[in-house]
Amino acid sequence: MVPGGARVSGYGTFSASAFMRRRSRRPRSHWPRWLLLLLLIALGAAALVFWPSQDFNPHKVAIDVPQTDRRVLALLDSIASANPEVSLNLLRFGAIVQGDFVVPSGYYEIAPSAPWWRSLHRLRMGYETPRRLVVRAYQGQGSLVRHLASVMHPSPSEFDVALFQGDSCVPLLPNTYEVYASLSSQEFAARMGREFDAFWNANRMESAAALKLTRYEVTILASIVQAESKEPAEWTRIAGVYLSRIRKGMRLEADPTVVFAVLDRQLAPEPIRRVTGSMLRLEHPYNTYRSKGLPPGPLATVHPPVIDSVLAARPNGELFFCANPSKPGFHLFAKTYAEHLAYRKRYLRFITK
């Protein structure tokens, strides 16, 4: 034993305090390495979870799966071949790990920032992206069904049968709708029927009853009125003329119904700017020069304000109207046929100058 508490042995002098310092330093030297390893693992897991579907590519990817379901890898490969700038490496790897599942028919959009696993989950479960369908007013049957087929998967002919070939057609109200591409034509027709029911509230139904017309007949009449004039100030008055003719048992003799019949039979190209005598004689259920009453269905999609104008109309004795040559876009109204003929001659002189 020597002063200071040190022991003397063959191995030299060894201090107890030095021994304790060496023991306390040993655990501290390993702790930062474990902390760093745990941090790296956590960062790697977070990167894997939140890694975007397109490897930081800014482009949105649209995946349209038609009525036949498809395998996810085939879809991703077709996207990559058509869009070389799109990178879906991790998305494709995840699809391989998940067993190349079947993607239900529908329309899907893969956002650039969406995590890859969430995009795969949407594809696997068939969680479609809603599509924006804009139904415009004054849209004819042919162009309408083609437009529907460009947004949803059924063909134009399927939409035509579902909407227009039943006991009565399903009027489509102009509006912007959110729809799924996988909707069948029958499902879409049912949806439009519900929209039509919602539009016809109690007040509108009471107004239609006051005119002694059904809501469907009001819609048909409104389609004729909107074809006659683009001026809102005239809609109620034109509707009043037709209501007077209906109540007197007269034919409507509406030129737009003749145009519809001619185009339906494909007897003339669009647009038809003038109705001829041979057109007036055409046998067709929509030709109101030959058939009494309203035609079987609307001529086109009807602007809702025109429907409200028809509901506000009342017969006032006017039975005729003719284009006003001194005020284009407007009409001259007459209660007698003689007065109407005078207006008509005035118009014919104007267009033959």
C-alpha positions as CSV (number, residue, x, y, z in Angstrom):
1,M,0.0,0.0,0.0
2,V,1.4,3.4,-0.9
3,P,0.1,6.9,-0.1
4,G,-2.8,8.0,-2.2
5,G,-4.6,4.7,-2.1
6,A,-2.7,3.1,-5.0
7,R,-1.8,-0.6,-5.0
8,V,1.6,-1.8,-6.1
9,S,1.7,-5.1,-7.9
10,G,3.6,-6.7,-10.7
11,Y,1.4,-5.0,-13.2
12,G,2.1,-1.5,-12.0
13,T,0.2,1.1,-10.1
14,F,-3.7,1.1,-10.6
15,S,-6.1,3.8,-9.3
16,A,-9.7,2.9,-8.2
17,S,-11.0,6.2,-9.5
18,A,-9.4,5.5,-12.9
19,F,-11.1,2.1,-12.9
20,M,-14.5,3.7,-12.3
21,R,-14.0,6.3,-15.0
22,R,-13.2,3.5,-17.5
23,R,-16.4,1.6,-16.6
24,S,-18.6,4.6,-16.8
25,R,-17.3,5.6,-20.2
26,R,-17.9,2.2,-21.8
27,P,-21.8,2.4,-22.0
28,R,-21.8,6.0,-23.1
29,S,-19.6,5.1,-26.0
30,H,-22.2,2.7,-27.5
31,W,-25.5,4.6,-26.8
32,P,-25.1,7.2,-29.6
33,R,-24.6,4.4,-32.2
34,W,-27.9,2.8,-31.2
35,L,-29.7,6.1,-31.3
36,L,-28.4,6.8,-34.7
37,L,-29.4,3.4,-36.0
38,L,-33.0,3.8,-34.6
39,L,-33.2,7.2,-36.2
40,L,-32.1,5.9,-39.6
41,I,-34.6,3.1,-39.3
42,A,-37.4,5.5,-38.5
43,L,-36.5,7.8,-41.3
44,G,-36.4,4.9,-43.8
45,A,-39.8,3.7,-42.6
46,A,-41.3,7.2,-43.0
47,A,-39.7,7.5,-46.5
48,L,-41.2,4.2,-47.5
49,V,-44.6,5.0,-46.2
50,F,-44.8,8.5,-47.6
51,W,-42.9,8.0,-50.8
52,P,-45.0,9.4,-53.6
53,S,-46.7,7.2,-56.3
54,Q,-44.7,8.8,-59.1
55,D,-41.2,9.2,-57.6
56,F,-41.6,13.0,-57.3
57,N,-42.8,13.3,-60.9
58,P,-45.2,16.3,-61.1
59,H,-47.6,14.7,-63.7
60,K,-51.1,13.5,-62.7
61,V,-51.8,10.0,-64.2
62,A,-55.2,9.1,-65.4
63,I,-56.1,5.4,-65.5
64,D,-59.2,4.5,-67.4
65,V,-60.2,0.9,-67.0
66,P,-63.1,0.0,-69.4
67,Q,-65.9,-2.4,-68.7
68,T,-63.5,-5.3,-68.6
69,D,-61.4,-5.5,-65.5
70,R,-57.6,-5.5,-65.9
71,R,-54.4,-6.6,-64.0
72,V,-52.6,-3.8,-62.3
73,L,-49.2,-4.5,-63.8
74,A,-50.6,-4.5,-67.3
75,L,-52.2,-1.1,-66.6
76,L,-49.0,0.4,-65.2
77,D,-46.9,-1.0,-68.1
78,S,-49.3,0.6,-70.6
79,I,-49.1,3.9,-68.8
80,A,-45.3,3.8,-68.8
81,S,-45.1,3.0,-72.5
82,A,-47.5,5.8,-73.4
83,N,-46.0,8.3,-71.0
84,P,-42.2,7.9,-70.8
85,E,-41.9,10.9,-68.5
86,V,-44.0,9.2,-65.8
87,S,-42.1,7.2,-63.2
88,L,-44.0,4.6,-61.3
89,N,-41.2,2.4,-60.0
90,L,-42.3,2.0,-56.4
91,L,-45.9,1.7,-57.4
92,R,-45.0,-1.1,-59.7
93,F,-42.9,-2.8,-57.1
94,G,-45.7,-2.6,-54.6
95,A,-48.1,-4.1,-57.2
96,I,-45.7,-7.1,-57.6
97,V,-45.5,-7.6,-53.9
98,Q,-49.3,-7.5,-53.7
99,G,-49.7,-10.2,-56.3
100,D,-50.7,-8.3,-59.5
101,F,-54.3,-7.9,-58.4
102,V,-57.3,-7.1,-60.7
103,V,-58.3,-3.5,-61.0
104,P,-62.1,-3.1,-61.2
105,S,-63.5,-1.1,-64.2
106,G,-63.6,2.6,-63.6
107,Y,-61.7,5.9,-63.9
108,Y,-58.8,6.6,-61.4
109,E,-56.4,9.5,-61.1
110,I,-53.0,9.0,-59.4
111,A,-51.9,12.3,-57.9
112,P,-48.2,13.0,-57.9
113,S,-48.0,13.5,-54.1
114,A,-50.2,10.6,-53.1
115,P,-48.4,7.8,-51.2
116,W,-47.8,4.8,-53.4
117,W,-49.6,2.4,-51.0
118,R,-52.7,4.6,-50.9
119,S,-52.8,4.7,-54.7
120,L,-52.5,0.9,-54.9
121,H,-55.2,0.5,-52.3
122,R,-57.6,2.7,-54.3
123,L,-56.9,0.7,-57.4
124,R,-57.4,-2.6,-55.6
125,M,-60.6,-1.6,-53.9
126,G,-62.1,0.2,-57.0
127,Y,-62.3,3.6,-55.3
128,E,-62.9,5.7,-58.4
129,T,-62.2,9.3,-59.0
130,P,-65.4,11.2,-59.8
131,R,-65.6,12.8,-63.2
132,R,-67.1,16.1,-64.1
133,L,-70.1,15.9,-66.4
134,V,-71.4,19.1,-67.9
135,V,-74.9,18.9,-69.4
136,R,-75.6,22.0,-71.5
137,A,-78.9,23.4,-72.5
138,Y,-80.1,23.1,-76.2
139,Q,-78.1,19.8,-76.5
140,G,-79.7,17.4,-79.0
141,Q,-80.1,13.7,-78.4
142,G,-77.3,12.6,-80.7
143,S,-74.7,15.0,-79.3
144,L,-75.8,14.3,-75.8
145,V,-75.4,10.6,-75.8
146,R,-72.0,11.0,-77.5
147,H,-71.0,13.4,-74.8
148,L,-72.1,11.0,-72.1
149,A,-70.1,8.2,-73.6
150,S,-67.0,10.4,-73.5
151,V,-67.3,10.7,-69.8
152,M,-68.6,7.2,-68.8
153,H,-68.0,3.8,-70.2
154,P,-71.4,2.8,-71.8
155,S,-71.7,3.4,-75.5
156,P,-73.9,6.1,-77.1
157,S,-76.4,3.4,-78.2
158,E,-76.7,2.1,-74.6
159,F,-77.3,5.6,-73.3
160,D,-79.8,6.2,-76.1
161,V,-81.8,3.1,-75.1
162,A,-81.7,3.8,-71.4
163,L,-82.7,7.5,-71.7
164,F,-84.9,7.7,-74.8
165,Q,-86.3,4.4,-75.9
166,G,-88.4,3.4,-72.9
167,D,-92.1,4.2,-72.2
168,S,-91.0,7.9,-71.8
169,C,-87.6,9.5,-72.1
170,V,-85.7,10.8,-69.1
171,P,-85.2,14.5,-69.3
172,L,-81.7,15.7,-68.5
173,L,-81.6,19.0,-66.7
174,P,-78.6,21.1,-67.7
175,N,-76.2,21.2,-64.8
176,T,-72.7,20.1,-63.7
177,Y,-72.7,16.6,-62.2
178,E,-70.2,14.4,-60.6
179,V,-70.4,10.8,-61.9
180,Y,-68.4,7.6,-61.9
181,A,-67.2,6.3,-65.2
182,S,-68.3,2.7,-64.3
183,L,-72.0,3.8,-64.0
184,S,-74.2,1.7,-66.2
185,S,-76.6,3.5,-68.6
186,Q,-79.5,2.3,-66.5
187,E,-77.9,3.6,-63.3
188,F,-77.2,7.0,-64.9
189,A,-80.8,7.2,-66.2
190,A,-82.1,6.5,-62.6
191,R,-79.7,9.2,-61.3
192,M,-81.1,11.7,-63.8
193,G,-84.6,10.7,-62.9
194,R,-83.9,11.6,-59.2
195,E,-82.5,15.0,-60.3
196,F,-85.6,15.6,-62.3
197,D,-87.8,14.7,-59.3
198,A,-85.8,17.0,-57.1
199,F,-86.2,19.9,-59.5
200,W,-90.0,19.5,-59.6
201,N,-90.8,20.7,-56.2
202,A,-94.3,21.3,-54.9
203,N,-94.6,24.9,-56.3
204,R,-93.7,23.8,-59.8
205,M,-96.0,20.8,-59.6
206,E,-98.9,23.2,-58.6
207,S,-98.1,25.5,-61.5
208,A,-98.1,22.6,-64.0
209,A,-101.4,21.4,-62.6
210,A,-102.8,25.0,-63.1
211,L,-101.9,24.7,-66.8
212,K,-103.5,21.2,-67.0
213,L,-100.1,19.7,-68.0
214,T,-97.9,17.1,-66.5
215,R,-94.3,18.0,-65.6
216,Y,-93.2,16.0,-68.6
217,E,-95.5,17.9,-70.9
218,V,-94.2,21.2,-69.5
219,T,-90.7,20.1,-70.2
220,I,-91.5,19.2,-73.8
221,L,-93.2,22.5,-74.4
222,A,-90.2,24.3,-72.8
223,S,-87.9,22.5,-75.3
224,I,-90.0,24.0,-78.2
225,V,-90.1,27.5,-76.6
226,Q,-86.3,27.6,-76.2
227,A,-85.8,26.5,-79.8
228,E,-88.0,29.3,-81.0
229,S,-86.3,32.1,-79.2
230,K,-83.1,32.8,-77.2
231,E,-84.6,35.9,-75.7
232,P,-85.8,35.3,-72.1
233,A,-88.3,38.2,-72.4
234,E,-90.2,36.2,-75.1
235,W,-90.3,32.8,-73.5
236,T,-93.5,33.3,-71.5
237,R,-95.3,34.9,-74.4
238,I,-94.4,32.2,-76.8
239,A,-95.5,29.6,-74.3
240,G,-98.8,31.4,-74.0
241,V,-99.3,31.1,-77.8
242,Y,-98.8,27.3,-77.7
243,L,-101.0,26.9,-74.6
244,S,-103.8,28.8,-76.5
245,R,-103.4,26.5,-79.5
246,I,-103.5,23.4,-77.3
247,R,-106.7,24.6,-75.6
248,K,-108.4,25.3,-78.9
249,G,-107.4,21.9,-80.3
250,M,-105.2,23.4,-82.9
251,R,-102.0,21.9,-84.2
252,L,-98.9,23.6,-82.7
253,E,-97.3,24.0,-86.1
254,A,-93.9,24.6,-84.5
255,D,-91.0,24.8,-86.9
256,P,-88.4,23.4,-84.4
257,T,-90.4,20.1,-84.3
258,V,-90.1,19.9,-88.1
259,V,-86.4,20.5,-87.9
260,F,-86.1,17.7,-85.3
261,A,-88.0,15.3,-87.5
262,V,-85.9,16.1,-90.6
263,L,-82.7,15.7,-88.7
264,D,-83.9,12.5,-87.1
265,R,-84.6,11.0,-90.5
266,Q,-81.2,12.4,-91.7
267,L,-82.9,14.1,-94.7
268,A,-80.8,17.2,-94.5
269,P,-77.5,18.3,-92.9
270,E,-77.2,20.6,-89.9
271,P,-77.9,23.4,-89.5
272,I,-81.3,23.8,-91.1
273,R,-81.8,27.5,-91.6
274,R,-85.2,27.5,-93.3
275,V,-88.1,25.1,-93.2
276,T,-89.5,24.2,-96.6
277,G,-92.9,23.0,-97.7
278,S,-91.7,19.5,-98.3
279,M,-90.4,19.4,-94.7
280,L,-93.8,20.4,-93.4
281,R,-95.3,17.4,-95.1
282,L,-92.9,14.8,-93.5
283,E,-94.7,12.0,-91.7
284,H,-93.0,11.9,-88.3
285,P,-94.4,11.8,-84.7
286,Y,-92.5,15.0,-83.9
287,N,-93.9,17.0,-86.8
288,T,-96.5,19.2,-85.2
289,Y,-97.7,20.4,-88.6
290,R,-99.2,17.0,-89.1
291,S,-99.8,15.7,-85.6
292,K,-101.9,17.4,-82.9
293,G,-100.7,18.0,-79.4
294,L,-97.2,17.9,-78.0
295,P,-94.5,15.7,-79.6
296,P,-93.5,12.5,-77.7
297,G,-90.5,14.0,-76.0
298,P,-88.3,17.1,-75.6
299,L,-86.4,18.3,-78.6
300,A,-83.2,18.9,-76.6
301,T,-82.0,19.4,-73.0
302,V,-84.0,22.2,-71.5
303,H,-82.7,25.3,-69.8
304,P,-84.4,25.3,-66.3
305,P,-85.4,29.0,-66.6
306,V,-87.3,28.2,-69.7
307,I,-89.4,25.7,-67.8
308,D,-90.2,28.3,-65.2
309,S,-91.2,30.7,-67.9
310,V,-93.6,28.2,-69.3
311,L,-95.0,27.6,-65.8
312,A,-95.6,31.3,-65.5
313,A,-97.4,31.6,-68.9
314,R,-101.1,32.1,-69.4
315,P,-103.1,32.0,-72.7
316,N,-104.0,35.6,-73.7
317,G,-105.6,35.0,-77.1
318,E,-102.5,35.2,-79.2
319,L,-102.3,32.3,-81.6
320,F,-99.5,33.2,-84.0
321,F,-96.0,34.7,-84.0
322,C,-93.5,35.5,-86.7
323,A,-89.9,36.8,-86.8
324,N,-89.6,40.5,-86.5
325,P,-87.5,41.9,-89.3
326,S,-86.9,45.2,-87.6
327,K,-85.8,43.6,-84.4
328,P,-83.7,40.4,-85.0
329,G,-84.2,37.7,-82.4
330,F,-87.6,38.9,-81.5
331,H,-91.1,38.1,-82.8
332,L,-94.4,39.8,-83.8
333,F,-97.4,38.3,-82.2
334,A,-100.9,38.1,-83.6
335,K,-104.4,37.0,-82.5
336,T,-105.8,36.5,-86.0
337,Y,-104.6,34.6,-89.0
338,A,-105.0,37.7,-91.2
339,E,-102.8,39.8,-88.9
340,H,-100.3,36.9,-88.9
341,L,-100.2,36.8,-92.7
342,A,-99.5,40.5,-92.9
343,Y,-96.5,40.0,-90.5
344,R,-95.3,37.0,-92.5
345,K,-95.4,38.9,-95.8
346,R,-93.4,41.7,-94.2
347,Y,-90.8,39.2,-93.0
348,L,-90.6,37.4,-96.4
349,R,-90.0,40.8,-98.1
350,F,-87.2,41.4,-95.7
351,I,-85.3,38.2,-96.3
352,T,-85.7,38.3,-100.1
353,K,-84.3,41.8,-100.6
